Amino acid sequence: MNLFQKLLLPLMAAILIPVALLGYLSYERSKMQIEDVTSAFLQDNLQHNTAKINEFLAELDTDAFRVIASSKLQTMLQGPPPQDFFQETEFINVMKGITEELKGPFELMILPNHEEKYPNYMNSFAAFGLDLNAELISKAYELGGKPYWLVKAENNHIATNVYYVRGIRTLTDFQNAGVMVFKISNAWIGKQLITPSQYPRFRLLLTDRNANILTYNPAEKPGNNLPAPASLGQGKRNFETETIQGKPYYVASQAIADSGKELWNLVATIPVSDLTDRLNAIKAFTFWLFVISLLVMFILLFVIVRQFTSPIQQVVRHMRQVQLGRLVYFMKFGTRKDEIGQMVRGFNAMIHGMETLLDTTRASETEKQQLQQRMLINQINPHFLYNTLDAIKWKAEFAQEASIAEMVTTLADMLRFSINDGEEWTTMERELEHVRNYVTIELLRNNHAFQVLFHVQPSLLQMKILKLLIQPLMENAVRHGMNKLTERKGKIILTIYQEDQDMIILVEDNGNGCEPERLMPYKSVSSAPGAEGGIGLYNVHRRLQLHYGHAYGVEVENVAPYGFKASLRYPIQTAGEGQ
């Protein structure tokens, strides 16, 4: 991915994800609010209709008590069965008059005991739609005057009529005298229910425990898009969403009890689409608004990001030319005031710096080559001096001058160590050997007029260090300390030890010290004694600082009551880095 894609895609994601999440949460929140309102609406409707049905049941019980309390009916049922056709005809006429008087809003049928002795009377109820048999009568008697319900349902579990059956007992001795049956049409029950007119597809169904539909909306017809019995859960108390005939419905149900027992179930259903169509329209509008807004934001982001990344890409392409060695200035966008302009001006400044550095490097290389040529020429003198000293040594030995031979041999070793094929590094052990050679020459020259002591930590002998660090310090002590000492025996102490991660080299003498005006901090060792020499303390100090920084170098000070001390700090852990 290039810079343009890395900027554009995260910006788009930073906008798309929060907006999409906000839209989704808003839609879900609206849907939950609709479900809450729908639940309250359906439960409220169920409560009102449950009260209506309870009123209907109470009125039906009142009508039943009125039938039982009829003295005419009691007299007719307690009379003897008819003996012939004429007596039965008279019974039929009287009983029909009584039932017309007592039936109220429902059709009423009275079944006497020994119904087999009333064939013509029983045949007159053929249109009643109920199988009148001994089982029906015996069940009513078994309940001891309590009612029960019969449902006449078709194959689709939709009832055409509902029957209220109840035994009639005598008022004197409470003996079974007959059975009353009220025929109640489902259409009549449906008219008693309250349905909201603003929702034409709202359905209110009354079902029994066998999921038979006892009544439905008056506008509905049997079998016309009514829910299947299996979809009508029984005894629901909470609001739920169910799939009916392949479509989602909000469904709420409430049980209706009679005599403390669950009798029927009142179910309210409404299609989810009736309540969410408007929400879906808002959802679709919001979706397209989101898509259009996203497209506009994408175009704006594309233009804005391209405005910044395109100059960067051009600069990168130009930098590839620089990588190929073509130091060419970038001439575009240099006048811009933003970061792009600053970057271009900085790039051009870098090109200018590189050109200047190349010119400086070429000059340095030229000077370096000249110095190397001079060094090759100057190397002739040390070699010539070494060869000459070797010849003098052989002549001194031939003349049996041991001291001269020793001095020449020692000086030759010092020259050999100094030349060392141009190598800058050595070990502490070889550096100390070079110092001892120097001290030996000085002692021979001065007839052992002073004493030199060495205190070296053995673990530091094999440590790699820069060459010619200690000898200049020892030379300074000899030349400016021992050679000017007249009143006391001279002494030089060389101490080398480790302190944390550094090595400390101390060269102390008991000479007369240094004049105060020439004694300066170690950062300006050039004014200390010996600085005027070719390889003095300043040379050692600068070499250390060039290699390891200003934390390292040489520090000098006078020692009371008399004497001089030069201390050198050298890093142990980085000693071999320059090798």
C-alpha positions as CSV (number, residue, x, y, z in Angstrom):
1,M,0.0,0.0,0.0
2,N,1.3,3.4,-0.9
3,L,0.9,6.5,1.2
4,F,-2.3,7.6,-0.5
5,Q,-4.0,4.3,0.3
6,K,-2.6,4.2,3.8
7,L,-4.2,7.6,4.5
8,L,-7.5,7.2,2.5
9,L,-8.5,3.8,3.8
10,P,-8.1,4.6,7.6
11,L,-10.0,7.9,7.1
12,M,-12.8,6.2,5.3
13,A,-12.9,3.5,8.0
14,A,-12.9,6.1,10.7
15,I,-16.0,7.7,9.1
16,L,-17.8,4.6,7.8
17,I,-17.7,2.4,10.9
18,P,-19.0,5.0,13.4
19,V,-21.8,6.2,11.0
20,A,-22.8,2.7,10.2
21,L,-22.8,1.7,13.8
22,L,-24.8,4.8,14.7
23,G,-27.3,4.0,12.0
24,Y,-27.6,0.4,13.1
25,L,-28.0,1.3,16.8
26,S,-30.6,4.0,15.9
27,Y,-32.6,1.5,13.9
28,E,-32.4,-1.2,16.5
29,R,-33.4,1.3,19.2
30,S,-36.4,2.5,17.1
31,K,-37.4,-1.2,16.6
32,M,-37.2,-1.8,20.3
33,Q,-39.4,1.2,21.0
34,I,-41.9,0.0,18.4
35,E,-41.9,-3.4,20.1
36,D,-42.4,-1.9,23.5
37,V,-45.3,0.3,22.3
38,T,-46.8,-2.7,20.4
39,S,-46.5,-4.9,23.4
40,A,-48.3,-2.4,25.6
41,F,-50.9,-1.9,22.9
42,L,-51.6,-5.6,22.5
43,Q,-51.6,-6.3,26.2
44,D,-54.0,-3.3,26.8
45,N,-56.3,-4.6,24.1
46,L,-56.2,-8.1,25.6
47,Q,-57.1,-6.8,29.0
48,H,-60.1,-4.9,27.6
49,N,-61.4,-7.9,25.6
50,T,-60.7,-10.3,28.5
51,A,-63.0,-8.1,30.6
52,K,-65.6,-8.2,27.9
53,I,-65.5,-12.0,27.7
54,N,-65.7,-12.2,31.5
55,E,-68.8,-10.0,31.3
56,F,-70.2,-12.3,28.7
57,L,-69.5,-15.4,30.8
58,A,-71.1,-13.8,33.8
59,E,-74.2,-12.9,31.8
60,L,-74.4,-16.4,30.4
61,D,-74.2,-17.8,34.0
62,T,-77.0,-15.4,34.9
63,D,-79.2,-16.6,32.0
64,A,-78.5,-20.2,33.1
65,F,-79.6,-19.5,36.6
66,R,-82.7,-17.9,35.3
67,V,-83.5,-21.0,33.3
68,I,-82.9,-23.3,36.3
69,A,-85.1,-21.1,38.4
70,S,-88.0,-21.2,36.0
71,S,-91.0,-22.8,37.8
72,K,-92.6,-23.7,34.5
73,L,-89.5,-25.5,33.3
74,Q,-89.1,-27.3,36.7
75,T,-92.7,-28.5,36.4
76,M,-92.3,-29.8,32.9
77,L,-89.0,-31.6,33.6
78,Q,-90.3,-33.2,36.8
79,G,-93.4,-34.5,35.1
80,P,-93.8,-38.1,33.7
81,P,-92.5,-38.9,30.2
82,P,-95.2,-38.9,27.4
83,Q,-97.0,-42.1,26.8
84,D,-98.0,-41.4,23.2
85,F,-97.6,-39.1,20.3
86,F,-100.2,-36.6,21.4
87,Q,-98.7,-36.2,24.9
88,E,-95.2,-35.7,23.3
89,T,-96.7,-33.1,20.9
90,E,-98.2,-31.3,23.9
91,F,-94.8,-31.4,25.6
92,I,-93.1,-30.0,22.6
93,N,-95.4,-27.1,22.3
94,V,-95.2,-26.2,25.9
95,M,-91.4,-26.6,26.0
96,K,-90.9,-24.5,23.0
97,G,-92.9,-21.7,24.6
98,I,-90.7,-21.9,27.7
99,T,-87.5,-21.9,25.8
100,E,-88.6,-18.9,23.7
101,E,-89.3,-17.2,26.9
102,L,-85.9,-18.1,28.6
103,K,-83.4,-18.2,25.7
104,G,-82.3,-14.5,25.7
105,P,-79.8,-13.7,22.9
106,F,-78.8,-17.3,22.3
107,E,-80.6,-20.4,21.1
108,L,-81.6,-22.6,24.0
109,M,-82.3,-26.3,24.0
110,I,-83.6,-28.2,27.0
111,L,-83.0,-32.0,27.2
112,P,-85.2,-33.9,29.6
113,N,-84.3,-37.1,31.4
114,H,-85.0,-40.3,29.4
115,E,-84.4,-38.5,26.1
116,E,-85.2,-41.8,24.3
117,K,-88.8,-41.4,25.2
118,Y,-88.9,-38.0,23.4
119,P,-88.0,-39.0,19.8
120,N,-90.0,-36.3,18.0
121,Y,-88.8,-33.7,20.5
122,M,-85.2,-34.7,20.0
123,N,-85.6,-34.7,16.2
124,S,-86.8,-31.1,16.3
125,F,-83.2,-30.1,17.3
126,A,-81.6,-31.6,14.2
127,A,-80.6,-28.2,13.0
128,F,-79.0,-27.3,16.3
129,G,-75.7,-28.6,14.9
130,L,-74.9,-30.8,17.9
131,D,-74.9,-34.6,18.4
132,L,-77.4,-35.0,21.2
133,N,-76.7,-38.3,22.9
134,A,-76.7,-39.9,26.3
135,E,-73.0,-39.1,26.8
136,L,-73.6,-35.4,26.6
137,I,-76.4,-35.6,29.2
138,S,-74.4,-37.9,31.6
139,K,-71.4,-35.7,31.6
140,A,-73.5,-32.7,32.5
141,Y,-75.0,-34.7,35.4
142,E,-71.5,-35.8,36.5
143,L,-70.4,-32.2,37.0
144,G,-73.2,-31.7,39.5
145,G,-74.7,-28.6,38.0
146,K,-71.4,-27.0,36.8
147,P,-71.2,-26.0,33.1
148,Y,-68.9,-27.2,30.5
149,W,-68.3,-26.1,26.9
150,L,-68.5,-28.0,23.6
151,V,-66.8,-26.8,20.4
152,K,-68.0,-27.8,17.0
153,A,-64.9,-27.3,14.8
154,E,-64.2,-28.0,11.1
155,N,-61.1,-29.7,9.8
156,N,-59.2,-26.4,9.9
157,H,-59.8,-26.1,13.6
158,I,-62.2,-23.2,13.1
159,A,-65.3,-23.5,15.2
160,T,-68.7,-22.6,13.8
161,N,-70.6,-22.7,17.1
162,V,-69.8,-22.9,20.8
163,Y,-72.1,-24.7,23.1
164,Y,-72.7,-24.0,26.8
165,V,-73.9,-27.2,28.5
166,R,-75.1,-27.4,32.1
167,G,-77.2,-29.8,34.1
168,I,-80.6,-28.7,35.5
169,R,-81.5,-30.0,39.0
170,T,-84.7,-29.7,41.0
171,L,-84.9,-26.9,43.4
172,T,-86.3,-29.1,46.2
173,D,-84.1,-32.1,46.4
174,F,-81.4,-31.2,43.8
175,Q,-82.0,-34.2,41.6
176,N,-81.0,-34.3,38.0
177,A,-84.0,-33.1,36.0
178,G,-82.5,-32.3,32.6
179,V,-79.8,-30.5,30.6
180,M,-79.7,-27.0,29.1
181,V,-77.6,-26.2,26.0
182,F,-77.0,-22.6,24.8
183,K,-75.8,-22.3,21.2
184,I,-73.5,-19.4,20.8
185,S,-72.2,-18.5,17.3
186,N,-68.6,-17.4,16.9
187,A,-69.7,-14.4,14.9
188,W,-71.7,-13.1,18.0
189,I,-68.7,-13.5,20.2
190,G,-66.5,-11.8,17.7
191,K,-68.8,-8.8,17.7
192,Q,-68.3,-8.3,21.4
193,L,-64.6,-8.0,21.0
194,I,-62.8,-4.6,20.6
195,T,-60.5,-4.3,17.6
196,P,-58.5,-1.1,16.5
197,S,-59.8,0.2,13.2
198,Q,-56.5,1.9,12.2
199,Y,-54.9,-1.6,11.8
200,P,-57.0,-3.5,9.3
201,R,-54.8,-6.6,9.6
202,F,-55.0,-6.8,13.3
203,R,-56.4,-10.1,14.4
204,L,-58.1,-11.1,17.7
205,L,-58.7,-14.8,18.1
206,L,-60.3,-16.7,20.9
207,T,-59.1,-20.3,21.1
208,D,-59.7,-23.2,23.4
209,R,-57.1,-25.5,25.0
210,N,-57.1,-27.7,21.8
211,A,-56.1,-24.6,19.7
212,N,-59.6,-24.5,18.1
213,I,-60.4,-21.0,16.9
214,L,-63.7,-20.1,18.6
215,T,-64.0,-16.6,17.1
216,Y,-62.1,-14.2,14.9
217,N,-62.5,-10.7,13.4
218,P,-65.9,-10.1,11.8
219,A,-64.1,-9.0,8.6
220,E,-62.3,-12.3,8.4
221,K,-63.9,-15.4,6.8
222,P,-63.1,-18.9,7.9
223,G,-59.9,-20.1,6.2
224,N,-59.0,-16.6,5.0
225,N,-55.4,-16.1,6.1
226,L,-56.1,-17.2,9.7
227,P,-53.1,-18.5,11.6
228,A,-52.6,-22.2,11.7
229,P,-53.5,-23.8,15.1
230,A,-49.9,-24.9,15.7
231,S,-48.8,-21.3,15.6
232,L,-51.1,-20.2,18.4
233,G,-49.1,-20.8,21.6
234,Q,-51.2,-21.4,24.7
235,G,-51.0,-19.5,27.9
236,K,-48.6,-16.7,26.8
237,R,-48.1,-14.0,29.2
238,N,-45.3,-12.1,27.4
239,F,-45.0,-10.3,24.1
240,E,-43.3,-12.4,21.4
241,T,-42.5,-12.4,17.7
242,E,-43.6,-15.5,15.7
243,T,-43.6,-16.5,12.1
244,I,-47.2,-17.2,10.8
245,Q,-47.6,-18.5,7.3
246,G,-44.1,-17.3,6.5
247,K,-44.5,-13.8,7.8
248,P,-43.4,-12.3,11.1
249,Y,-46.1,-11.3,13.5
250,Y,-46.2,-9.7,16.9
251,V,-48.2,-12.1,19.1
252,A,-49.6,-11.6,22.6
253,S,-51.9,-14.0,24.4
254,Q,-53.8,-14.0,27.7
255,A,-55.6,-16.9,29.4
256,I,-59.3,-16.6,30.4
257,A,-60.3,-18.6,33.4
258,D,-63.7,-19.9,34.4
259,S,-64.2,-21.2,37.9
260,G,-60.5,-20.9,38.6
261,K,-59.5,-23.1,35.6
262,E,-58.1,-22.0,32.3
263,L,-60.9,-22.0,29.8
264,W,-59.9,-20.2,26.7
265,N,-56.9,-18.3,25.4
266,L,-57.3,-14.8,23.8
267,V,-54.6,-14.2,21.1
268,A,-53.9,-10.9,19.5
269,T,-51.7,-10.8,16.4
270,I,-50.5,-8.0,14.1
271,P,-48.1,-8.2,11.2
272,V,-44.7,-6.7,12.0
273,S,-44.8,-4.9,8.6
274,D,-47.9,-2.9,9.6
275,L,-45.8,-1.2,12.4
276,T,-42.4,-1.2,10.7
277,D,-43.2,-0.1,7.2
278,R,-42.8,3.5,8.1
279,L,-39.6,2.6,10.0
280,N,-38.4,0.7,7.0
281,A,-39.0,3.7,4.8
282,I,-37.0,5.8,7.1
283,K,-34.3,3.1,7.1
284,A,-34.2,3.0,3.3
285,F,-34.1,6.8,3.2
286,T,-31.3,6.8,5.8
287,F,-29.4,4.1,3.9
288,W,-29.4,6.0,0.6
289,L,-28.6,9.3,2.5
290,F,-25.7,7.4,4.1
291,V,-24.5,6.0,0.7
292,I,-24.7,9.4,-1.0
293,S,-22.9,11.1,2.0
294,L,-20.3,8.4,2.0
295,L,-19.7,8.9,-1.8
296,V,-19.4,12.7,-1.3
297,M,-17.0,12.2,1.7
298,F,-15.0,9.7,-0.4
299,I,-14.6,12.2,-3.2
300,L,-13.6,15.0,-0.8
301,L,-11.2,12.8,1.0
302,F,-9.8,11.6,-2.3
303,V,-9.1,15.1,-3.4
304,I,-7.7,16.3,0.0
305,V,-5.5,13.2,0.5
306,R,-4.3,13.4,-3.2
307,Q,-3.4,17.0,-2.7
308,F,-0.9,16.1,0.0
309,T,0.3,12.7,-1.2
310,S,0.9,13.6,-4.8
311,P,3.7,16.1,-4.0
312,I,5.2,13.6,-1.7
313,Q,5.2,10.9,-4.4
314,Q,6.8,13.3,-6.8
315,V,9.5,14.1,-4.3
316,V,10.1,10.3,-3.7
317,R,10.4,9.7,-7.4
318,H,13.0,12.6,-7.5
319,M,14.8,11.1,-4.6
320,R,15.3,7.9,-6.6
321,Q,17.3,10.0,-9.0
322,V,19.4,11.2,-6.1
323,Q,20.0,7.6,-5.1
324,L,21.5,7.1,-8.6
325,G,23.9,9.9,-8.0
326,R,22.2,12.7,-9.8
327,L,22.2,15.7,-7.4
328,V,19.4,17.7,-9.1
329,Y,17.3,20.3,-7.3
330,F,13.5,19.7,-7.0
331,M,11.9,22.8,-8.6
332,K,8.1,22.2,-7.8
333,F,6.1,23.2,-4.7
334,G,9.0,25.2,-3.3
335,T,6.8,28.3,-2.8
336,R,4.1,26.5,-0.7
337,K,3.8,27.7,2.9
338,D,2.7,24.3,4.3
339,E,4.8,21.3,5.3
340,I,5.1,20.2,1.7
341,G,6.9,23.4,0.8
342,Q,9.1,23.0,3.9
343,M,9.9,19.5,2.9
344,V,10.9,20.6,-0.6
345,R,13.0,23.4,0.7
346,G,14.6,21.1,3.2
347,F,15.3,18.6,0.4
348,N,16.9,21.2,-1.8
349,A,19.0,22.3,1.2
350,M,20.1,18.7,1.7
351,I,21.1,18.6,-2.0
352,H,23.1,21.8,-1.5
353,G,24.7,20.3,1.7
354,M,25.6,17.1,-0.1
355,E,27.3,19.1,-2.9
356,T,29.2,21.0,-0.3
357,L,30.1,17.8,1.5
358,L,31.3,16.2,-1.7
359,D,33.5,19.2,-2.4
360,T,34.9,19.1,1.1
361,T,35.5,15.3,0.9
362,R,37.3,15.7,-2.4
363,A,39.6,18.4,-0.8
364,S,40.1,16.2,2.2
365,E,41.0,13.1,0.1
366,T,43.4,15.2,-1.8
367,E,45.0,16.5,1.4
368,K,45.0,12.9,2.8
369,Q,46.9,11.6,-0.2
370,Q,49.4,14.4,0.1
371,L,49.9,13.5,3.8
372,Q,50.3,9.9,3.0
373,Q,53.0,10.7,0.5
374,R,54.8,12.9,3.1
375,M,54.4,10.1,5.7
376,L,56.0,7.6,3.3
377,I,58.9,10.0,2.8
378,N,59.3,10.7,6.6
379,Q,59.3,7.0,7.4
380,I,62.7,6.8,5.8
381,N,64.3,8.8,8.7
382,P,63.2,6.5,11.6
383,H,64.3,3.4,9.6
384,F,67.6,5.1,8.7
385,L,68.0,6.0,12.4
386,Y,67.1,2.5,13.6
387,N,69.6,0.9,11.2
388,T,72.3,3.4,12.3
389,L,71.7,2.7,16.0
390,D,72.0,-1.0,15.3
391,A,75.4,-0.5,13.8
392,I,76.5,1.6,16.8
393,K,75.3,-1.1,19.1
394,W,77.5,-3.7,17.4
395,K,80.6,-1.4,17.5
396,A,79.9,-0.6,21.3
397,E,79.8,-4.3,22.1
398,F,82.9,-4.9,20.1
399,A,84.6,-2.1,22.2
400,Q,83.1,-3.7,25.3
401,E,81.0,-0.6,26.3
402,A,78.0,-2.4,27.8
403,S,76.2,0.8,28.9
404,I,76.3,2.3,25.4
405,A,75.1,-1.0,23.9
406,E,72.2,-1.2,26.4
407,M,71.1,2.4,25.7
408,V,71.3,1.9,21.9
409,T,69.4,-1.4,22.2
410,T,66.7,0.2,24.3
411,L,66.3,3.1,22.0
412,A,66.1,0.8,19.0
413,D,63.2,-1.1,20.8
414,M,61.4,2.2,21.4
415,L,61.8,3.2,17.7
416,R,60.5,-0.2,16.7
417,F,57.5,0.1,18.9
418,S,56.8,3.6,17.6
419,I,56.9,2.6,13.9
420,N,55.1,-0.8,14.4
421,D,53.9,-0.7,10.7
422,G,51.6,2.2,11.4
423,E,49.4,0.2,13.8
424,E,47.5,2.5,16.3
425,W,46.5,-0.1,18.9
426,T,48.5,-2.2,21.3
427,T,48.1,-4.0,24.6
428,M,48.7,-2.6,28.0
429,E,51.6,-5.0,28.5
430,R,53.5,-3.8,25.3
431,E,52.7,-0.2,26.2
432,L,54.3,-0.7,29.7
433,E,57.3,-2.4,28.0
434,H,57.8,0.7,25.9
435,V,57.5,2.9,29.0
436,R,60.2,0.8,30.8
437,N,62.5,1.2,27.7
438,Y,62.1,4.9,27.9
439,V,62.7,4.9,31.7
440,T,65.8,2.8,31.2
441,I,67.3,5.3,28.8
442,E,66.5,8.2,31.1
443,L,68.0,6.4,34.1
444,L,71.2,5.6,32.2
445,R,71.4,9.2,31.0
446,N,71.0,10.5,34.6
447,N,73.1,7.9,36.3
448,H,70.0,6.6,38.2
449,A,69.4,10.0,39.8
450,F,65.7,9.2,40.4
451,Q,63.5,6.1,41.1
452,V,60.5,4.8,39.1
453,L,57.8,2.6,40.7
454,F,55.1,0.6,38.8
455,H,51.8,-0.4,40.4
456,V,49.6,-2.1,37.7
457,Q,46.5,-4.2,38.2
458,P,47.3,-7.6,36.6
459,S,43.9,-8.0,35.0
460,L,44.5,-5.0,32.8
461,L,47.7,-6.2,31.1
462,Q,46.0,-7.8,28.1
463,M,43.6,-4.9,27.6
464,K,43.7,-3.3,24.1
465,I,44.5,0.4,24.3
466,L,45.6,3.3,22.0
467,K,49.4,3.3,21.5
468,L,51.7,5.9,23.1
469,L,49.4,7.0,25.9
470,I,51.6,6.5,29.0
471,Q,55.0,7.4,27.6
472,P,54.2,11.1,27.1
473,L,53.0,11.3,30.7
474,M,56.2,9.7,32.0
475,E,58.3,11.9,29.7
476,N,56.5,15.0,31.2
477,A,57.3,13.8,34.7
478,V,61.0,13.2,33.9
479,R,61.6,16.4,31.9
480,H,59.7,18.8,34.1
481,G,59.9,17.0,37.4
482,M,63.1,14.9,37.8
483,N,65.5,17.0,35.6
484,K,64.7,20.2,37.6
485,L,65.0,18.5,41.0
486,T,68.2,19.4,43.0
487,E,67.4,19.1,46.7
488,R,65.8,15.7,47.2
489,K,65.8,12.2,45.7
490,G,63.4,12.1,42.8
491,K,60.6,9.5,42.6
492,I,58.0,8.7,39.9
493,I,55.0,6.4,40.7
494,L,53.0,4.9,37.8
495,T,49.6,3.5,39.0
496,I,47.1,1.7,36.8
497,Y,43.8,0.4,38.2
498,Q,40.1,-0.1,37.3
499,E,37.4,2.2,38.5
500,D,33.8,1.1,37.5
501,Q,33.9,0.7,33.7
502,D,37.0,2.9,33.3
503,M,40.7,2.5,33.6
504,I,42.7,5.1,35.6
505,I,46.4,5.8,34.8
506,L,48.2,8.0,37.3
507,V,51.7,9.4,36.9
508,E,52.9,11.2,40.1
509,D,56.3,12.8,40.8
510,N,57.8,14.6,43.7
511,G,59.2,17.4,41.6
512,N,58.6,21.1,42.0
513,G,55.2,21.1,40.3
514,C,53.9,23.5,37.7
515,E,53.5,27.2,37.8
516,P,49.9,28.2,38.8
517,E,49.4,30.4,35.8
518,R,50.2,27.5,33.4
519,L,48.1,24.9,35.3
520,M,44.6,24.6,33.6
521,P,41.7,22.1,33.6
522,Y,42.2,19.0,31.7
523,K,40.1,20.3,28.8
524,S,42.9,22.8,28.1
525,V,45.9,20.6,28.7
526,S,47.7,22.4,26.0
527,S,49.0,24.9,28.6
528,A,50.3,22.1,30.9
529,P,54.0,21.3,31.1
530,G,55.1,19.3,28.1
531,A,52.5,20.6,25.8
532,E,55.1,22.4,23.8
533,G,56.6,19.0,22.8
534,G,55.6,17.2,19.7
535,I,53.9,14.3,21.5
536,G,52.9,16.0,24.8
537,L,50.0,15.8,27.2
538,Y,47.8,17.8,24.8
539,N,48.4,15.2,22.1
540,V,47.2,12.4,24.4
541,H,44.3,14.4,25.7
542,R,43.0,15.2,22.2
543,R,43.4,11.7,20.9
544,L,41.3,10.3,23.8
545,Q,38.6,12.9,23.2
546,L,38.5,12.3,19.5
547,H,38.0,8.6,20.1
548,Y,35.7,8.5,23.1
549,G,34.3,12.0,23.7
550,H,34.8,14.8,26.3
551,A,34.2,12.5,29.2
552,Y,37.7,11.1,28.8
553,G,41.2,12.6,28.6
554,V,44.0,13.9,30.8
555,E,43.7,15.9,34.0
556,V,46.7,17.6,35.7
557,E,47.2,19.1,39.1
558,N,49.9,20.0,41.6
559,V,50.3,17.9,44.7
560,A,50.8,19.5,48.1
561,P,53.4,20.1,49.6
562,Y,55.3,19.5,46.3
563,G,54.9,17.3,43.3
564,F,52.8,17.0,40.2
565,K,50.1,14.4,39.1
566,A,48.7,13.6,35.7
567,S,45.7,11.3,35.6
568,L,44.3,9.7,32.4
569,R,40.8,8.1,32.2
570,Y,40.2,5.5,29.6
571,P,37.0,3.4,28.9
572,I,37.4,-0.3,29.4
573,Q,34.2,-1.6,27.8
574,T,34.8,0.4,24.5
575,A,38.5,0.0,24.4
576,G,38.5,-2.2,21.3
577,E,35.8,-0.5,19.3
578,G,38.3,1.5,17.2
579,Q,40.4,-1.5,16.2
